Every structure is written in structure tokens, then in C-alpha cells.
Amino acid sequence: MDTQIIVVFCLCDDMLKSLHHHEDSQCQMSDAEVMTTAIVAILFFRSNFSQASRFLFEKGCIPKMLSASRFNRRLHRIADLFLTLFLRLGETWKTLSAGFSSCTMNPTKCIKYFLNDSRFYSPYPFSNPLFRNWKRI
């Protein structure tokens, strides 16, 4: 689970960097951390954002967690970034044929396959084919 959380954060952070996304300097929590918290809630906590927030805060993954109200506002403010992330991942998944024939009916299985497959994550984000030539939609 720890590795999957790190991979989710790295994917979100690398995508935002490749899009040249800038945040307000007063933000206590980055947009990548907000996206990570939301995706972790969906994958591991049955979409319960408060449980995921508490878990990530107590584990020390996100030291400056926002309150529930502020988190909800930030989540709605960056909704277009989620759309961009999922559209780009969808485009990438279409080009990859290995291992995805059984994933067409089960998106959760696809996400877990993606998180567990080391081919998709490179420590050098801009050399990774997922992030090459990305533009904001």
C-alpha cells in the first residue's frame, strides 16, 4: 500500500510539473497531495475522504493536511486536473496492449495493474512515455 501511495503521488506531481502547473505560494498542501489523497480514498477507503486524510496525516505522508471543508474546496477547484490525468492515462492505456485485455470491464483492476507494474513508472518523469508531450486540455 505504501508503494502504491508513493506511485500515485509521483504520477500526480510529475503530471502537474509537465503541465507547468503553478500553485499559490500560500498553499499549505500542494495540488498533487490533494489529488493523491482523493485517489487513495477511492482506491483504499471506499471514497471516504476523511478516513484517507486521517490515515495519510497519521502515517506522515502528508504533514500539513487540510480540514475537511478546505480539502473539499481544493478538490473542487482542481477537478479539471483530474480530468486531464485520467484522459492522459486513458490515452496511454489505449496504446499499451499487454495485460489490458482483461481490464476492459473492470476499471479498478486496471488501476491496480497500473500501480503494480513497474514499466509505467520511471524515476525520471520526463523520460517516461506517460508524460512526454503533455499539454493541458
N, C-alpha and C positions, 0 to 999 in steps of 0.2 A: 504494500500500500504506500509506503514511504517513497519508493522509487517512482510509482505512478504519479504521485502528487508532484514530485520534482519535475517529471517529464511534462506534466500539464502546465506547470508554471513556466518552464523553459519554452514550450511551444507558444504560449500566450505572450511572453516577454519578447521572444525573437520575432514574432509576427508584428508586434507593436513597433519594435525597432526598425524592422524592414519597411514599415509604412511611414516611418518618420513621425510617429505619433508623439506629441508633446503634451505634458501634463502641467497643471498649475503647480507652481513651486510650493504652495501652502498645503498641498495634499498630504495627509498623514499616511495614506495607503495607496499604493500605485494601482493603476488600472489592471495591470497583469495580476496583481494579488486579488483584486475584486473578481476578475474572470476565473482565476484558479479556485477561489472559494465557491463560486457558483457551480463550476464543473465538478468539484469534489462533492458538493452537496447532492448533485444529480447522480453521480456515479456510486457514492457510498452511503448516503444518508437519506435516500428516498425523497430527494428535493427539499429537505428540511435545512434551510439556510442557517437558522440559529444554531442547530447542532453542529453543522460543519464549521461555522465561525468559532464556536466554543472549542471544538476539537483542534483546529489549526492554531488557535491562540494558546491553548494549554500545552500543545506539543512544541510550541516555539517556532513554528513555521512562519507565522505572520505575527510579529511582536506588537504592532500597532493596529489592532483590529478595530473597526468602526462599530458604532452602536447599530442596532437593528434598523432603526429609522434611516440613519445616514447611509448604511450599506444599501438599503433598498433604493434610495435616491441615486446613488452612484451606479447601481446596477442598471437602472432605467436610463441613465444618462449615456451609458456605453453600450446600449443594446445594438447599435449598428456595428460595433466591433465584433460582437458575437456572430452576426450575420456574415461579416467578412471572413472570420475564422472558419465557420462551417462551410461557406461556399468554396473557399480555397482548399480546405481539406477534402471536400467532395470532388473537386476537380482533380486533385492528386489521386484520390482513391480510384477514380474512373480510369486513370492512366495505368494504374498498377493492376495486373490481373492475378498475380499469385496470391492465393489464400483468401480471396474475397468472393469466390463463387458461392460459398455457403452463407455469406453475410447479407445477402440482399433482403432477406425477410426479417433480420434481427439486428437493428442498429446498435444495441448495447453490446452484442458480440463483436461487431466491427470496431467499436471504440476500444474495448478491452484487448482485441487483437492488435490494434494500432499501438496501444500503450505498452504492450508486452514485446513488440517486435523491434529489435534494435536497428533494423535497416532504416527506420524512419527518423531516427534522431542522431544528429551529429553534434559533437561539441563545438563545431564551427558553424554557426547558424546560417551564414550567408553562402556557405558551400553546399548546404543541404538543399536538395531539389524542391523541398516543400516551400522554401522561401525565395527562390530565385525569381526575379522579375515580378514581385508582388506589387500591386498598386491598390490604393484604397478605392473601393467601389462607391 
